[in-house]
Amino acid sequence: MNDFTTKDTITISCIMPAYNEEKNISRVLDVVTTFNRFSEIFVIDDGSNDRTSPIAKSYQQACPVLKVITLPETNGKAGVIKKGVENAKGNLIVMLDSDLIGLTHANIDALISPVIQGEVDQTVLDRAGDRTPVWGWTNCAKYFGGERAFWKKDFQEIDVPDNAGYLLEITNNLHYIKQGKTIRTIFCSNLYTVHQFNKMDRLTGIKNYLNMSVDIIKKATLRGFVRQFFFIENRNTQGLFRFYRDHQRLRPLSGLVIIIFHILDGVSLFVLLNILKIIKLPVKFVQYLAGR
């Protein structure tokens, strides 16, 4: 795990990949460009054919640290993030998707702080919006979230093909686990995203998600997929996960506890969030259940 002392200078670069997000990107930029801990912000337009770049550039006068890179053709998410990291001057990288709903400064602080404080090597925001759809009960979507904080030098050690696309996150996870680095998910009850079946017709969106799921499982393999359950922690379970890693003789028992936790956590939060969504009550009290 990285150990920074008070004498070390930590600079933070934010990277936002964007593709045809003219309807959504302003919502995120309103928050990101007013967050004063970023030394630079990159919006990388991945060959959009809408007004994504002009909208992003309209924020530059009020936010001098904002840089907009417009790529002539689509590279895919992995290629975009790699370009952003290569250009970033900060030693801490924050990845944020450009279609988020409800993002706040508090969410970004919660993402950054555990990494800076040396508690973990990487953090991932666990979006409530990934827990409410039909797949939410599986508790798996939180591992593939695009909102992450990590050290630049750690990312540069990962062999990520430029054409890896949305497999970037799973490649990232498996590398960190293999290297013995720690990842923590942070649940955000206020955070949602625009799903693909809202950006296009519903059938095509669902088909895309099914294809993505198949590709992720193929990339991870069953063993790699299961390992994420045991090595990616949240705030409530960090002690249990470390106990599992440190006590080989008791792994069968602690492993069973972790599996039970995943099932209960996924199903209960899926049910709670959907009930609260129907009756329109605040969802802050469910933060504890997911390790906020």
N, C-alpha and C positions, 0 to 999 in steps of 0.2 A: 504494500500500500504506500502511496506517496505521502511523504512527511514534509510539510512546509512549515518553516519557522516564521516568526513575526518579521524577520529581516528579509524574507523572500518577497519579491514583488509579484503579485498575482494580477495578471491582466486578462480580461474576459472578452472573447470574441463570440458574437452571436451569428449563427448561420441559419438562414431561412430559405429553403428550396421552394420554388413556386412554379406551378404550371397551370395556366388558365384560371387564375384565382382572382379576377377582377371583382367578383362579387363578395369575396371574403377577406382579402388581404388587408384592407383598411382597418378592419376590426382588430387584427393582431398588431399592426403597426402603431395604432393608437396607444397600445400598452408598451410595446417594445421600445419605441423611440422616446418614451418618457421614463424609462427605467435607467437610473443614473449610474449603474454599476458596469455597464458595457463600455469598453474602450473603442469598440467598432462593431458595426452591424452590417452583415452582408445579406442582401436579398439577391438570390440567384434565379433569374427567370430562365427556366429550362425550355426555351423555344416556344413560348406561348404565342398564340395567334389572337389574343384579346388585349385588353388595356392593362395587364398586370404591371408591366414595366413603367409606363407613364404614371400610374397611380403611386407606385413605390417612389418614383423620383420626385413626386410632389411633396414628399416629406423631408427631402434633403435640406431645404433651406432652414427649417426649424430644427433639424437634427443633423449637424455637420458630420457626425461619425457614421452616418448611414451611407453605404456604398451599394449601388445597384449594378449588377453584372447581367447583361442580356446575352444569352447564348443563341447563336444562329439556328441551331437545331436541337432537338430533344436528346438528352444524354441519359435520362433516368436518374432516380434519386441518388443511387450510390455514386455515380459519376459527378453529380452536382455537389454532394457533400465533400467528396475528395478534393474537388477544385476549391471549395470554400476553405477547407482545412489547410491546403497548400498555401493559400493567400493570407490566411489569418496570422496576425502578429501576436495574438494573445496566447498564453500558455494553458488557459482553460477555455474549452469550447462548449458553447451552449447551442444545441440544435432545437429549433422550434418549427413545427409545421405552420403553413400559412393559411390554413382553413380552420383554425381553432375558434371555438365559441366559449366565451366566459373567462378567458385568460386574464390573470391579475398580476400585479407586482408581487403579491404574496406567494403566488404559485412559482414564480421565477426564483424568488428568494429560497423557497423550500427546496427547489431543484438544485440550487448552487451550494447552499450552506453545508450539507453533509460532506460534499467532496472537498471543499476548501478546508473544513475542519479536520479532514483526515479520517473521518468515520468509515467512508467507503471510497472505492475507486471510480464508481459511476452511479448516477441516479437516473431513474426513468419515471416520468409522471404517469400515473395510473388514472386514466380518464374515466369519469362516471359514464361518459358517452359510449365507452367500450363495454360497459357492464350491463347496459339496459337492452341492447339488441338480443336477438334469439341466441346468439353464441355466447352471450355474457356469462351464463351460468358455468361455463367451462373454466373460467378463471385464467384463460390462456392469453387473451388479447393484450393484457397488461405488459407482457414480456416484449411485445413488438411495437410499443409506443414510440413515436418520433420525437418526443420531447425529452432530451437527454443532456446531461452535463458530464464531461470527462476531460482528462488531461490530453492535450494535443499529442504529446510524445507517446502516450499509450495507444492512441488511435493510429498513429503512423507505423506501429508495429504490426497492424492487422493487414493481412493480404486480402484486400477487397477488390475484386475485378470491377472495372469501370461499368460493365454491363450487368452488375449484380442487381440493380434496381431496388425493389422493395425488400430484397433479401439482405439488405445492408444490416438491419437490426439483428436478425438471427445470426449472421456471420459475426457480428460484434459480440453478442452474448456468448457464443460458443468459444470465441477466442479468450474472453475474460475468464470464463470458467476454467478453461484449459490452463491458463497462466496462474490460476489461484487468486485472481483479483475479485473483489467483491462488488456486487451490483445490488442496489436497493430500489424498490418501487415505492412511490409516494402517492397515495390516493388523493384525488382532488374531486370533491363532490360537485364542484361548480364547473368542471371542465368537460366540454363536449367538442365534437368535430363534425364537419359535414361529410356524411358517409357517401360512398360512391353511388349508391342507389338513389341519393338525392341530387347528385350532380348530373346523372344521366337517367335513362329510363330504368325502372326498377329491375326488370329482368336482366338487363345487361350488367347492372351493378352487382346483383346477387351472383351472377355467373363469374364476374371478375373476382369477387371475394372467394368463391369456391376454388377458382384456379390458383389464387394466392395461397390459400390454405394447403392445397396439394403441393405446391412448390416449396412452401415452408417446411412441411413434413418431410419431403424428399431431401431437402438441404440439411435438416437437422438430424435425420434418422430418428427412429423411435428412442434410441438410447440418449441421443443429444437432447431430444425434446423433454424426456423425463428428467434429465439432469438439471434442467432449468428450474424444475419444481423444488429441487433440493439445494440449489446453490444461489438462487436469486431471492433475497430476503425482503421483508418490509419492516417497518418500525416495531410492530408488535411481535414479530417472530425472529428478530435478529439473534436473540439468545438461543432459541431452539435450533436455528440453522447452524450456528457456530458449534453448538453442542454436537450436532450430527457430524460436522466436519472433523471435530477434534477427538471424538470417542468412537473408534472403529468397532469395538466390541458391542457397543449399544446401538449401533446403526440400524439394525432391523427394527428395534422398538421405536427409536426416535423417527425413523423413516416412515413407519406406519402412522405415527402421530402427525407427521407433516402431510401425508396423503389425506388423512381424515380432515385436517385443517383446510386443505385446498378445496376439497369437496364442499365442506360446510360454508367456507368463505364465499366461494363462487355462487352457490345456489342461494344462500341467504341474502347476499348483497343484490343479486339479480332480482329476487322477489321484492325486497325492500324498496329498491330504487324504482321499480316499475309501479309498485303500489303508491309510493309517494308522488310519482309523476302523474298518476291518475287523479289522486285527491289533492294535488297541488300544494303539498306541505313542504317546508324547508327540509333539506336533506343533511344538514350539518352534523346531526347526531350519529349518522352512520359512518363518519370519518374514522372513529375508533375501531370499528369492525375490520376496516381494511388497512389499518396501520398508518393512519395519518400522523 
